[in-house]
Amino acid sequence: MANYLIIRLSAIGDVAMTIPVIYSAAKANPQRSFTVLTQEFLTSLFINPPENMEVMGIDIKGEQKKLRGLVPFANRLSREDFDAVLDLHDVLRSKVIRSLMRMRGKKVYVLDKARKERKELTRRENKRLRPLKPVVERYTEVFYRAGIRFDLSFISLFADKAADLSVWKSLVGEKKGYWVGIAPFAKHRGKIYPVGEMEKVVESLSQREDTTVFLFGGRGEEAAVLEQWTSRYPNVMSTVGCTSLDGELALMSHLDLLVCMDSANMHFASLVGTRVISVWGATHPYAGFYVYGQNKSDAVQLPLACRPCSVFGQKPCFRGDWACMTGITPESLMEKIESALSSAV
């Protein structure tokens, strides 16, 4: 039985996007085995994996952060019975690991990150505004080069085993009416819709008697904002601190809709088959990071000549006004939400 090591260490959304590919490949090739190497805290993303797949954690914030910890770890990996390495990351750490693997005679296949094309897409002058190949397709190509054939058949992390909603039922009871998720934050400013404007969306949704709103975010300042919204508006609940990541994914699988940024939550919802309305500012679906299995018409964005100015949203706005986000009105976003809910089954 051929055994493959698949490397994708970060970021959260990028790791999430490997799942439709890896699960599809594993299910279509039961005679082969697959081991995924990612950060320890991300291993919980891989819910209900195929029987011929396992997940291995690496501590890149601690023991394996520097070369003196990474090299011994990679040496131990290289002595395992892997036949080939599929590097879906192509960063310094994955290069160290695959180099030691190659030295021991393992075959190596590496992701094409299209760095030149992304620079052309995001530069200020002579921008080449064209859709690049989706990242999920790029991941798939690495498998194909390794001789692993399959069709993308992934539907949901809970396709074969229903999500456990016991925690949420104890908090909000049985589902009645619509459940809508709002995930208003992202890692970088260029991907965050103005918080005050998103609050207006939450307020409008809270006035729907048939709708419960669940707020998703991180701890600290994000949690504080979401708690304020929870206290101000009826039928609104913050999910921060209520459960673990797999519990949040279980809840997402029962939402009628998730409204979010170009962020990890966008990819989480796609992994559980929930419809996503995503708001895009400095970044753009053309860069290839649009969600798996979602309709492109559900991306809310403005046709500004300066967009996209960044692949990941970390660059400052050269205009200084963040028009790509501030130009999207809460009313237009609510109109999109209302339309989606009216068509929900």
Disulfide bonds with the S-S distance in Angstrom:
none
